[in-house]
Amino acid sequence: MFTVMLTLVVVPMVGLAIDGAFLYLIQSRLSAATDAAALAGARSLSVGLNLASQTASAQATAQTYFTANFPSGVLRTYNVVFSAGVAQTSLKVRTVTIQVSVTAPLYFMRILGHSSSTVTASSQASRRDVNMMLVLDRSSSMASAGVCGTMISSAQNFVSRFTNGRDTIGMVTFTGAAGLDYAPTVDFLSNTPSLPTVIGELECEGNTGSAEALWLAYQQIIALNQPGSLNLIVFFTDGLANGVTAAYPKKTSTDTRWNAASTAQVSSPPSSCTGAGPFTGYIAQWANWVTPGPTDGIFGQTTTSVTDAGETVISAPGCSFTSSSGNVRQDIAYMPTTDLYGSQTVGYTTVSSDYYTSGPYINQLRVDTPSAIQHSSTNAADSAASRIRADTTYTPVIYSIGLGGTVTTGQVDPVFLNRVANTLQSTSYNSSEATGYYVYAPTAAELSSAFETVVSQILRLSQ
């Protein structure tokens, strides 16, 4: 009985345990290799101008990654059957499917007539097509710090990581004003000029009108009208917002305010402007947020190219600011509570000193102190971002990148940039809106890796 049990029960049970453990090891190794192949194949969907060429690239890449992780003959396996398929599985979503089978030898189970077993594994990875607006701060601080070229090369490399012919990318750049410098298109790499070419032409100069730039980018997302895509705004800046584009009311009453030289508060008569107003454009502060100090305007509301400094004073007959932009406080009554696009200029950074405390404009936002302009600018950008993220049709996601080291005062504010992106660290985090991402680059040397971090966040794959 012992001999019969040893032959028919004990040995097969031991053999089954050993062979089963060996097959489990092969299964684990095979699954890891197919996962790697699926992820690599999905990432390579950025290569090629159409689905056919992207499929060929994905299949070749997947095969390479699989072979690297599961070489021929590993663990004495043989008869490897590998297949990689690429399909558009839903609107704006492409999926790479990997299926693999191998034959694995058995050892103890041969006693019962089983010499081999087939092990299979499958993996999928999906990539959602992107509609993205790149929003680049090209203010003078980066030129002064000598890092404009670094920003340009980082942005060029960034956009090249997306799929020409599938992803749609455009660009807004901003100084004190903003402009649509590259309309969103799926041919952003093959067009003439290409987006990298236009990025290479930009010049860093002027102020920082963040709110208008964000809103112009959002308008392009709306115009694309593709709710099924991953709609993104990638916002880069190296400092605090310091310009507000609005419809400014004419000063029609005498009051007391800082003079144009910011040396004393004096009696200020009504504006000399012959027009009734309001006057549309942007006012900026040029004093590194020190009050008293100069505030300047009114400058044109949009830039015309990536080389336009955005500091051309608007036409306004009779106005003092047309002869000297620092005289704007002599012609403008106060800062409106909304900018030209409906974003609130009051908010989380507003303080009591931002308001006139007496006279005909009491409790209105000042236009004669740099700090009031800066706070209003920040609030407008914060409000614009909040309004953008509240869109439940296109569900935009905002990623923010901050560069340090370009100025000694007015450094990028992590609180503000986390709020813009609605990160988990944001002081105003809203779980009902899309959660974005904020990356900080302390110096220009780390800017390229900051853009790469955003790429990895955007293109992370569903497995």
C-alpha positions in Angstrom: 0.0 0.0 0.0 2.9 2.4 0.8 4.5 1.7 -2.5 1.2 2.2 -4.4 0.6 5.5 -2.5 4.1 6.6 -3.1 3.8 6.0 -6.8 0.3 7.2 -7.4 -0.3 9.9 -4.7 2.8 11.3 -3.0 5.1 11.7 -5.9 2.4 13.3 -8.2 1.4 15.6 -5.3 5.1 16.7 -4.8 5.6 16.9 -8.5 2.4 19.0 -8.9 3.6 21.4 -6.2 7.1 21.8 -7.8 5.9 22.1 -11.3 3.0 24.4 -10.2 5.5 26.7 -8.5 7.7 26.7 -11.6 4.7 27.6 -13.8 3.7 30.4 -11.4 7.2 31.8 -11.7 6.9 31.8 -15.5 3.5 33.3 -15.3 4.8 36.2 -13.2 7.7 36.8 -15.4 5.5 36.7 -18.5 2.9 39.0 -17.1 5.5 41.6 -16.2 6.9 41.4 -19.7 3.5 41.9 -21.3 2.7 44.8 -19.0 6.0 46.5 -20.0 5.3 45.8 -23.7 1.7 47.3 -23.5 2.9 50.5 -21.7 5.8 51.0 -24.1 3.6 50.4 -27.1 1.1 52.9 -25.9 3.7 55.5 -25.2 5.1 55.1 -28.7 1.7 56.0 -30.3 3.2 59.5 -30.6 5.4 58.2 -33.5 3.7 58.5 -36.9 1.2 60.7 -38.7 -1.7 58.3 -38.9 -3.1 55.3 -37.1 -1.4 52.8 -39.5 2.1 54.2 -38.9 1.4 54.6 -35.2 0.2 51.0 -35.0 3.5 49.8 -36.7 5.5 51.8 -34.3 3.6 50.6 -31.3 3.8 46.9 -32.4 7.6 47.1 -33.0 8.2 48.9 -29.7 6.0 46.4 -27.8 7.9 43.5 -29.3 11.2 45.0 -28.4 10.2 45.6 -24.8 8.7 42.1 -24.4 11.8 40.4 -25.8 14.1 42.5 -23.5 12.0 41.4 -20.5 11.3 37.8 -21.6 14.3 36.7 -23.7 14.0 33.6 -25.9 14.5 30.4 -23.9 14.2 32.0 -20.5 13.3 29.5 -17.9 13.5 26.9 -20.7 10.3 28.1 -22.3 9.8 27.7 -26.0 7.2 28.2 -28.8 6.6 31.9 -27.9 3.5 33.3 -29.6 3.4 37.2 -29.4 0.7 39.5 -30.8 0.2 43.3 -30.4 -2.9 45.0 -31.6 -3.8 48.7 -31.7 -7.4 49.9 -32.0 -9.4 53.1 -31.3 -11.6 51.7 -28.6 -13.7 54.8 -27.9 -13.7 58.5 -28.9 -10.2 59.9 -28.8 -8.9 56.7 -27.0 -6.4 54.2 -28.5 -5.7 50.9 -26.8 -2.7 48.6 -27.2 -3.5 45.0 -26.5 -0.7 42.4 -25.9 -1.4 38.7 -25.9 1.3 36.1 -25.4 1.5 32.4 -24.9 4.6 30.2 -24.2 5.2 26.5 -23.7 6.8 25.6 -20.4 8.4 22.2 -19.7 7.1 20.0 -16.8 9.4 17.8 -14.8 7.7 15.6 -12.2 4.4 15.5 -13.9 5.9 13.6 -16.8 5.3 10.6 -14.6 1.7 11.0 -15.4 2.3 11.7 -19.1 2.3 15.5 -19.0 5.6 16.9 -20.5 4.6 20.5 -21.0 2.0 23.2 -20.3 1.0 26.4 -22.0 1.2 29.7 -20.1 -0.6 32.8 -21.3 -0.7 36.4 -20.4 -2.4 39.5 -21.7 -2.2 43.3 -21.0 -3.8 46.5 -22.2 -2.7 50.1 -22.1 -4.8 53.0 -23.3 -3.8 56.5 -24.3 -6.4 59.3 -24.6 -5.8 62.0 -27.3 -5.0 65.5 -26.0 -6.3 69.0 -26.8 -3.7 71.2 -25.1 -3.0 74.9 -25.0 0.5 75.8 -23.9 0.5 79.1 -22.0 4.0 80.6 -21.7 5.1 83.6 -19.7 7.8 85.5 -21.6 8.2 88.5 -19.3 11.3 90.6 -19.1 12.5 88.9 -15.8 13.6 85.8 -17.8 15.5 87.9 -20.3 17.3 89.7 -17.4 18.1 86.4 -15.8 19.4 84.9 -19.1 17.0 82.0 -19.0 14.7 82.7 -21.9 16.6 80.3 -24.1 16.3 77.6 -21.6 12.5 78.0 -21.4 12.4 78.0 -25.2 14.3 74.7 -25.6 12.3 73.1 -22.7 9.0 74.1 -24.3 10.1 72.8 -27.8 11.1 69.5 -26.4 7.8 69.4 -24.4 5.5 69.8 -27.4 7.5 67.2 -29.5 6.5 64.5 -27.0 2.9 64.7 -28.3 1.4 63.0 -31.3 1.3 65.0 -34.6 -1.9 64.1 -36.4 -3.7 63.0 -33.3 -3.1 65.4 -30.4 -4.2 69.0 -30.9 -1.8 71.7 -29.6 -1.8 75.5 -29.7 0.0 78.2 -27.8 -0.7 81.5 -26.0 2.2 83.6 -24.8 1.9 86.7 -22.6 3.7 89.7 -21.3 1.4 92.3 -19.7 -1.0 91.4 -22.5 -1.5 88.0 -24.1 -2.0 86.7 -27.7 -2.9 83.6 -29.5 0.5 82.9 -31.2 -0.3 79.4 -32.5 -3.8 78.3 -33.2 -4.5 74.8 -32.0 -4.0 72.1 -34.7 -3.3 68.4 -35.1 -0.4 69.3 -37.5 1.6 71.3 -35.0 4.8 69.5 -35.9 4.3 69.2 -39.7 2.8 72.6 -40.4 4.9 75.5 -41.8 5.8 77.0 -39.5 5.7 74.3 -36.9 4.9 75.0 -33.3 8.6 74.4 -32.2 9.7 76.9 -34.8 7.3 79.6 -33.5 8.4 78.9 -29.9 12.0 79.4 -31.0 11.2 82.9 -32.2 9.7 84.2 -29.0 11.3 87.1 -27.1 11.1 87.6 -23.3 10.1 91.2 -22.4 7.4 93.1 -20.7 5.0 92.4 -17.7 3.0 89.5 -16.5 -0.7 89.4 -17.5 -1.6 85.8 -16.4 -5.4 86.1 -16.2 -5.9 87.1 -19.8 -3.5 84.4 -21.0 -5.4 81.7 -19.2 -8.8 82.9 -20.5 -7.6 83.1 -24.1 -6.3 79.6 -23.9 -9.6 78.4 -22.5 -11.5 80.1 -25.4 -9.5 77.9 -27.8 -10.5 74.8 -25.9 -14.2 75.8 -26.3 -13.7 76.5 -30.0 -12.3 73.0 -30.6 -15.6 71.6 -29.1 -14.3 68.1 -28.3 -15.6 67.0 -25.0 -14.3 63.5 -25.5 -10.7 64.6 -25.6 -8.4 65.3 -22.6 -8.6 69.1 -22.6 -5.6 70.7 -21.0 -4.0 74.0 -20.2 -0.3 74.0 -19.3 0.6 77.3 -17.6 4.2 78.4 -17.2 5.3 81.5 -15.3 8.4 82.8 -13.5 6.8 85.3 -11.2 3.7 87.0 -9.8 1.0 88.4 -12.0 1.2 92.2 -12.3 -1.1 93.3 -15.0 -4.9 93.5 -15.4 -6.8 93.8 -18.7 -10.1 95.5 -18.1 -12.5 98.3 -19.2 -11.3 101.2 -17.0 -13.7 104.0 -16.0 -12.6 107.6 -16.6 -11.8 109.7 -13.5 -14.5 112.3 -13.4 -14.1 113.7 -9.8 -11.3 115.3 -7.8 -9.8 113.1 -5.0 -6.6 112.6 -3.2 -4.2 110.0 -4.5 -0.5 109.4 -5.2 1.0 111.6 -7.8 2.6 110.2 -11.0 6.0 110.3 -9.3 4.7 108.5 -6.3 6.3 111.0 -4.0 3.2 112.4 -2.3 -0.5 112.1 -2.1 -2.0 115.2 -3.7 -5.3 116.6 -4.8 -6.0 115.0 -8.2 -8.4 116.8 -10.6 -10.7 115.0 -13.1 -9.2 113.4 -16.2 -8.2 115.5 -19.2 -9.4 112.7 -21.5 -11.9 114.0 -24.2 -13.5 110.6 -24.5 -16.1 109.4 -22.0 -14.5 106.0 -21.4 -14.2 103.3 -20.4 -10.8 102.7 -21.8 -9.9 99.1 -22.6 -6.4 97.7 -22.1 -4.1 96.7 -19.3 -2.5 98.5 -16.4 0.6 97.1 -14.8 2.7 97.9 -11.8 6.5 98.5 -12.4 7.7 98.8 -8.8 8.3 95.2 -7.7 5.1 95.4 -5.6 6.5 98.3 -3.4 3.9 100.9 -2.5 4.2 103.8 -3.2 5.6 103.2 -6.7 4.7 103.5 -10.4 1.7 102.1 -12.1 1.6 102.3 -15.9 -0.9 102.0 -18.8 -3.1 101.8 -20.5 -1.5 99.4 -23.0 -3.1 97.4 -25.8 -5.1 94.4 -24.6 -3.5 91.8 -26.9 0.0 91.2 -28.3 0.4 90.7 -32.1 3.3 88.2 -32.2 5.8 86.4 -30.0 8.1 89.3 -30.4 5.6 92.0 -29.4 6.4 93.5 -26.0 2.8 94.4 -25.5 3.6 97.9 -24.2 2.0 100.2 -26.8 -0.2 102.8 -25.2 -3.8 102.8 -26.6 -5.2 105.8 -28.5 -7.2 108.0 -26.2 -7.3 111.7 -27.2 -6.6 114.2 -24.4 -5.5 111.5 -21.8 -2.4 112.2 -19.8 -1.3 108.6 -20.1 -0.9 108.8 -23.9 2.1 111.1 -23.4 3.5 109.2 -20.4 2.2 105.9 -19.3 3.0 106.7 -15.7 0.2 109.3 -15.7 -2.5 106.7 -16.0 -3.6 107.3 -12.4 -4.5 110.9 -13.4 -7.1 109.5 -16.0 -8.5 106.3 -14.5 -10.9 106.4 -11.5 -10.4 102.9 -10.1 -9.8 99.2 -10.8 -13.1 97.4 -11.8 -14.1 94.4 -9.7 -14.0 92.2 -12.9 -11.5 92.1 -15.7 -12.4 92.3 -19.4 -13.3 88.6 -19.4 -15.5 88.6 -16.2 -12.9 87.2 -13.8 -12.9 88.7 -10.3 -10.1 91.2 -9.4 -11.0 90.8 -5.7 -10.3 87.6 -3.9 -7.9 85.8 -1.7 -5.0 88.3 -1.9 -7.1 91.5 -1.5 -6.2 93.6 1.6 -7.7 96.7 3.0 -4.9 99.0 1.7 -6.0 98.1 -1.9 -9.0 100.3 -1.5 -9.5 104.1 -1.5 -10.4 105.0 2.0 -12.0 108.4 1.4 -13.3 110.6 -1.4 -15.7 110.0 -4.3 -14.1 106.6 -5.0 -14.1 105.3 -1.5 -14.1 101.4 -1.2 -13.1 101.1 -4.9 -9.8 99.4 -5.8 -6.9 101.7 -6.3 -5.0 102.2 -9.5 -2.2 104.3 -7.9 -0.5 101.7 -5.8 1.6 98.7 -7.2 0.4 96.4 -4.5 -3.3 96.9 -5.4 -2.5 96.2 -9.1 -0.5 93.0 -8.2 -3.2 91.7 -5.9 -5.9 92.4 -8.5 -3.8 90.7 -11.1 -3.4 87.6 -9.0 -7.0 87.5 -8.1 -8.1 87.8 -11.7 -5.9 84.8 -12.7 -7.1 82.8 -9.7 -10.7 83.5 -10.7 -10.1 82.8 -14.4 -8.6 79.4 -13.5 -11.5 78.6 -11.2 -14.1 79.5 -13.9 -12.2 77.4 -16.4 -12.2 74.3 -14.2 -15.9 74.7 -13.4 -16.7 73.8 -17.1 -18.5 70.5 -16.9 -18.7 70.1 -20.6 -15.0 70.1 -21.5 -13.7 69.4 -18.0 -10.4 71.3 -18.5 -7.4 70.2 -16.5 -4.7 72.8 -15.7 -1.0 72.0 -15.0 1.2 74.8 -13.7 5.0 75.1 -13.8 6.8 77.7 -11.8 10.4 78.8 -12.4 12.4 80.4 -9.6 15.6 82.3 -9.5 14.8 85.0 -12.1 13.9 87.8 -9.7 14.7 88.7 -6.1 11.2 90.0 -5.4 8.0 88.7 -6.8 9.1 85.1 -6.9 6.6 82.5 -8.1 3.9 81.9 -5.5 3.3 78.1 -4.8 0.0 78.9 -3.1 -1.2 80.7 -6.2 0.0 78.0 -8.7 -1.4 75.2 -6.6 -4.7 77.0 -6.6 -4.6 77.5 -10.4 -4.0 73.8 -11.0 -6.5 72.7 -8.2 -3.9 70.3 -6.7 -4.5 68.3 -3.5 -2.2 70.9 -1.8 -4.4 73.9 -2.9 -5.9 76.1 -0.3 -9.0 76.1 -2.5 -9.0 72.4 -3.6 -12.4 71.4 -5.1 -12.9 67.7 -5.5 -15.7 68.2 -8.0 -13.3 69.7 -10.5 -10.4 68.1 -12.3 -7.3 67.8 -10.2 -4.2 69.2 -11.9 -0.5 69.2 -11.1 2.1 71.8 -10.0 5.8 71.5 -10.6 8.4 73.9 -9.3 11.8 74.4 -10.9 14.1 76.2 -8.5 16.5 77.1 -11.3 16.6 77.1 -15.1 18.8 74.0 -14.9 15.8 72.1 -13.6 13.2 73.6 -16.0 13.5 70.9 -18.6 12.9 68.1 -16.0 9.9 70.1 -14.8 8.3 70.1 -18.2 9.2 66.3 -18.5 7.3 65.7 -15.2 4.2 67.4 -16.7 4.6 65.2 -19.8 4.6 62.1 -17.7 1.5 63.3 -15.8 -0.4 64.1 -19.0 0.5 61.0 -20.9 0.2 58.5 -18.0 -1.5 55.5 -19.3 -4.6 53.6 -18.2 -3.5 49.9 -17.8 
